[in-house]
């Protein structure tokens, strides 16, 4: 994440498109969930995939300052970049890694998830060689059928980890397959399986030892299932102020923290019969005014929005017409004929008392809000707002030098 302070007037004047990220709203969302789950339950902020495209380092700082105890990522290089950005809090690695990444895990003090005895022995050997004690968590696959140890193998894995002098087994956890679905029975079954594994682990020692942190709840379960809160909850999509699905109750007021905007590049009048965009999927049935928006599918405006989605211009919902291309799209300005080049176009977010929600934006692509955010391309500048300040960041996909 490269930070660029903008001190010359409104920062949005300098960019053709941008993603606004309200860090104060993210902090409020962390505090809102913390109030719900209570002071005995820790908060882990999941900032994988650049915090769903918002910018991992900035979101991590905001979440930690608001009371999160740690953060989580899916890739080793994501954790390394956070360490290099100055994040000193525990960083939980919640997905798999390959053996060649184990040195980086130890060198940068990440907290890996261990699911096999081979993982345990490799990490124990490397940590011992480095003279370090490495915190690890064990993940149990209770029904997602993804990354995780089968329940029957967990007691032996725990016994091995507890016997390695350079390893501290800090956590035991699972991940729900359908906590955001209408049907809740599978979540209950997964939680029951986790309890059975915890009981089996406690039975290993006469003193009934268990890992200090047992956790299961993702955003959906955190907002919906109090029985899953346990020692810690993991907050992902709700950091950005969005609910995981329509089945998750909105009893906790989350503040949307993200908006995708651009500025009209050109405005022109066209005659009836004029076609717009690739494949000529739209033909004007009348004389009309249209505007060119510098945002396309490389920026996170998918082709599926062609002739289907709308945007906000001057607080008015205007249709996207023609095929969305890689770098731009076109909007019908018939309802706002006064619009001029430079006017703000809101693709999702609020403008005055009008709003295009991220949920609506995702629906036009028949996808979920998580994917809609992750689609926002790295060339779109991120504009951060906090405490009355505004500054710029850029999300880079380049991984060169991460492990250097």
Order of alpha helices (4+ residues) and beta strands (2+ residues): beta-beta-alpha-beta-alpha-alpha-beta-alpha-beta-alpha-beta-alpha-beta-beta-alpha-beta-alpha-beta-alpha-beta-beta-beta-beta-beta-beta-beta-beta-beta-beta-alpha-alpha-beta-beta
